[in-house]
């Protein structure tokens, strides 16, 4: 009788250990993102931080692209140093300078896109970043991006930039373009605002070849000055 009890206990222990091992393996192999399970070698995820834990995102070390929503200040700081991430999209988020410095550690990052996001870029420096896109966002210390030696394309659409692009009487106005003068490696610039009052900084961008603007946002006189600086002007209707 004792022998049967011992055998039963041993079997129970093995079953328990098997279950524990299975759970450990599953937790290492899968991440729970927005209520769904993804293998941790997934290349793209779009987590919403209301429904997803940072620790689950950090399991996905092979990420190449991520759309991150609803981040609050210091959330991004808790992410791991994604070495393969090339495209990061922040939507409806808030990020302070510590979060920006964390983004800088994503060594393969080539494109950063912002949508309805408030961000402080102070101290941002990523040598591989080639494109920054901002849509309906608010950016502080935008000039920190001038430290990014590979930056070639910038898109600023109806966004507030420090004290340079502001909202006046319900319209987006570039009051001062001086912050752009340090971007000597940028070749393509898109600025979609209602009015560009100052072009001095744009004219001082050494490598700029093409400027896309909202139709009617720049006076003919200023367009002439830009063209005299070797910059091709393309006017588009932005709705």
C-alpha positions as CSV (number, residue, x, y, z in Angstrom):
1,X,0.0,0.0,0.0
2,X,2.9,2.3,0.9
3,X,4.6,1.6,-2.4
4,X,1.4,2.6,-4.3
5,X,1.3,5.9,-2.3
6,X,4.9,6.6,-3.0
7,X,4.5,5.9,-6.7
8,X,1.4,8.2,-6.8
9,X,3.3,11.0,-5.1
10,X,6.2,10.6,-7.5
11,X,3.8,10.7,-10.5
12,X,2.1,13.8,-9.0
13,X,5.5,15.5,-8.6
14,X,6.5,14.8,-12.2
15,X,3.2,16.0,-13.5
16,X,3.6,19.2,-11.4
17,X,7.1,19.8,-12.6
18,X,6.0,19.2,-16.2
19,X,3.2,21.7,-15.8
20,X,5.7,24.3,-14.3
21,X,8.2,23.7,-17.1
22,X,5.4,24.1,-19.7
23,X,4.3,27.4,-18.1
24,X,7.9,28.7,-18.0
25,X,8.5,27.7,-21.6
26,X,5.3,29.3,-22.7
27,X,6.1,32.6,-20.9
28,X,9.5,32.7,-22.5
29,X,8.2,31.8,-26.0
30,X,5.1,34.0,-26.1
31,X,4.2,37.6,-25.2
32,X,0.7,38.8,-24.5
33,X,0.0,41.9,-26.5
34,X,-3.4,43.5,-26.3
35,X,-4.9,40.3,-25.2
36,X,-3.4,38.2,-28.0
37,X,-0.4,35.9,-27.9
38,X,2.6,36.5,-30.2
39,X,5.8,34.5,-30.4
40,X,8.6,36.5,-28.9
41,X,10.5,36.5,-32.2
42,X,7.7,38.6,-33.8
43,X,8.9,41.4,-36.1
44,X,6.0,43.8,-35.7
45,X,3.6,44.6,-32.9
46,X,1.2,47.5,-32.2
47,X,0.7,47.5,-28.4
48,X,-1.7,49.8,-26.6
49,X,-0.3,50.3,-23.1
50,X,-3.8,50.4,-21.6
51,X,-4.0,46.7,-22.3
52,X,-0.4,45.6,-22.5
53,X,2.4,45.4,-19.9
54,X,5.9,46.8,-20.7
55,X,7.4,43.5,-19.6
56,X,5.5,41.7,-22.3
57,X,6.8,44.1,-25.0
58,X,10.3,43.6,-23.7
59,X,10.1,39.9,-24.5
60,X,9.9,40.7,-28.2
61,X,13.6,41.3,-28.7
62,X,13.6,40.7,-32.5
63,X,11.2,43.6,-33.2
64,X,11.9,45.6,-36.4
65,X,8.8,47.8,-36.3
66,X,6.5,48.9,-33.5
67,X,3.4,51.1,-33.2
68,X,3.2,52.1,-29.6
69,X,0.0,53.7,-28.3
70,X,-1.1,55.4,-25.0
71,X,2.4,55.7,-23.5
72,X,2.7,58.0,-20.6
73,X,5.9,59.8,-19.4
74,X,8.6,57.3,-18.3
75,X,6.8,54.3,-19.9
76,X,9.3,54.3,-22.9
77,X,12.2,54.5,-20.4
78,X,11.2,51.1,-19.1
79,X,11.6,49.4,-22.6
80,X,14.6,47.3,-23.3
81,X,17.3,48.4,-25.8
82,X,15.8,47.0,-29.0
83,X,18.7,46.5,-31.3
84,X,16.8,45.6,-34.4
85,X,14.0,48.1,-34.2
86,X,14.1,50.3,-37.4
87,X,10.7,51.9,-37.3
88,X,8.9,53.3,-34.2
89,X,5.5,54.9,-34.3
90,X,4.2,56.8,-31.2
91,X,0.5,57.5,-31.2
92,X,-1.5,59.5,-28.6
93,X,1.4,59.4,-26.2
94,X,3.5,61.5,-23.9
95,X,7.3,61.2,-23.7
96,X,9.8,63.2,-21.6
97,X,13.5,63.6,-22.2
98,X,14.3,60.4,-20.4
99,X,12.0,58.5,-22.8
100,X,13.7,60.2,-25.8
101,X,17.1,59.2,-24.5
102,X,15.9,55.6,-24.3
103,X,14.7,55.8,-27.9
104,X,18.2,56.9,-28.8
105,X,19.5,53.5,-27.6
106,X,17.6,51.7,-30.4
107,X,20.7,51.6,-32.4
108,X,19.1,50.5,-35.7
109,X,16.3,53.0,-35.6
110,X,15.9,54.8,-39.0
111,X,12.4,56.3,-38.8
112,X,10.5,57.9,-35.9
113,X,6.9,58.9,-36.4
114,X,4.7,60.9,-34.1
115,X,1.0,61.1,-34.2
116,X,-0.9,63.2,-31.6
117,X,2.1,62.8,-29.3
118,X,3.7,65.3,-26.9
119,X,7.4,64.7,-26.7
120,X,10.6,66.4,-25.3
121,X,13.5,65.5,-27.5
122,X,16.2,67.0,-25.3
123,X,19.3,64.9,-25.4
124,X,18.1,62.8,-28.3
125,X,21.0,61.5,-30.4
126,X,20.7,58.5,-32.7
127,X,23.3,58.2,-35.5
128,X,21.1,56.0,-37.7
129,X,17.9,58.0,-37.7
130,X,17.2,59.1,-41.3
131,X,13.6,60.3,-41.1
132,X,11.4,62.1,-38.5
133,X,7.6,62.5,-39.1
134,X,5.4,64.6,-36.9
135,X,1.6,64.8,-37.4
136,X,-0.7,66.8,-35.0
137,X,2.0,66.6,-32.3
138,X,3.8,68.9,-29.9
139,X,7.6,68.8,-29.7
140,X,10.1,70.4,-27.4
141,X,13.8,70.7,-28.1
142,X,13.3,69.8,-31.7
143,X,16.8,71.1,-32.5
144,X,18.3,68.1,-30.6
145,X,17.6,66.1,-33.8
146,X,20.4,68.1,-35.5
147,X,22.8,65.8,-33.7
148,X,21.5,62.9,-35.8
149,X,24.1,62.7,-38.5
150,X,22.1,60.4,-40.8
151,X,18.9,62.5,-40.7
152,X,17.9,63.3,-44.3
153,X,14.1,63.7,-44.3
154,X,11.8,65.7,-42.0
155,X,8.0,66.0,-42.1
156,X,6.2,68.5,-39.8
157,X,2.5,68.5,-40.3
158,X,0.2,70.8,-38.2
159,X,2.5,70.3,-35.1
160,X,3.7,72.7,-32.4
161,X,7.5,73.0,-32.3
162,X,8.9,74.8,-29.3
163,X,8.1,78.6,-29.8
164,X,8.8,78.4,-33.5
165,X,5.6,76.8,-34.8
166,X,2.6,77.9,-32.8
167,X,-1.1,78.0,-33.0
168,X,-2.4,81.6,-33.6
169,X,-6.1,82.2,-34.1
170,X,-6.7,78.6,-34.7
171,X,-4.0,78.3,-37.4
172,X,-0.6,76.8,-37.4
173,X,2.0,79.4,-38.0
174,X,5.8,79.1,-38.3
175,X,6.9,82.3,-36.6
176,X,10.6,81.5,-36.6
177,X,12.5,79.0,-38.8
178,X,15.8,79.6,-37.1
179,X,15.7,76.2,-35.4
180,X,16.1,74.5,-38.8
181,X,19.4,76.2,-39.7
182,X,21.5,73.5,-37.9
183,X,20.1,70.7,-40.0
184,X,22.8,70.8,-42.6
185,X,22.4,67.1,-43.7
186,X,18.7,67.2,-44.4
187,X,17.8,67.1,-48.1
188,X,14.0,66.8,-48.0
189,X,11.8,68.9,-45.8
190,X,8.0,69.0,-45.6
191,X,6.3,71.7,-43.6
192,X,2.5,71.6,-43.7
193,X,1.3,74.6,-41.8
194,X,-1.1,77.4,-42.6
195,X,1.5,80.1,-42.8
196,X,5.3,80.3,-42.9
197,X,6.3,83.8,-41.8
198,X,10.1,83.3,-41.6
199,X,12.3,81.4,-44.0
200,X,15.8,82.4,-42.8
201,X,16.6,79.1,-41.1
202,X,15.3,77.1,-44.1
203,X,17.6,79.1,-46.5
204,X,20.6,78.2,-44.2
205,X,20.1,74.4,-44.5
206,X,23.2,73.6,-46.5
207,X,22.0,70.3,-48.1
208,X,18.3,71.1,-48.6
209,X,17.2,70.4,-52.2
210,X,13.4,70.1,-51.9
211,X,10.8,71.9,-49.7
212,X,7.2,70.7,-49.7
213,X,4.7,73.2,-48.3
214,X,1.0,73.7,-47.9
215,X,-0.3,75.6,-50.9
216,X,-0.5,79.3,-50.1
217,X,1.5,79.1,-46.9
218,X,4.5,81.1,-48.3
219,X,4.4,84.4,-50.1
220,X,5.7,84.6,-53.7
221,X,8.6,86.9,-52.5
222,X,9.7,84.3,-49.9
223,X,9.4,81.5,-52.5
224,X,11.7,83.4,-54.8
225,X,14.3,83.7,-52.0
226,X,14.1,80.0,-51.3
227,X,14.6,79.2,-55.0
228,X,17.5,81.6,-55.1
229,X,19.1,79.4,-52.4
230,X,18.8,76.4,-54.7
231,X,15.7,74.9,-53.0
232,X,12.9,73.5,-55.1
233,X,9.5,74.4,-53.9
234,X,6.6,72.0,-54.2
235,X,3.2,73.2,-53.2
236,X,0.6,70.7,-52.1
237,X,-3.0,70.9,-50.8
238,X,-3.1,69.4,-47.4
239,X,-6.5,68.6,-45.9
